[in-house]
Amino acid sequence: MKQEEIVKMSTEDLKSRVLSTGEQLASMKFNHKMTPMENPLRIRGMRRIVARMMTELAKR
């Protein structure tokens, strides 16, 4: 998800996306500890997306 897309989102939509993406990230981390993922860099990307969304919420 690009920064431009995040800026265009409404505040309520952004809050719900942060929660759902955070849950996905936690699930990915847990699954990666059990059985290593094929591409563990997806965890880093997901973490950065959550950080971008949280930063935009803090700005508002």
Secondary structure, 3 states (H helix, E strand, C coil): CCHHHHHHCCHHHHHHHHHHHHHHHHHHHHHHHHCCCCCCHHHHHHHHHHHHHHHHHHHC
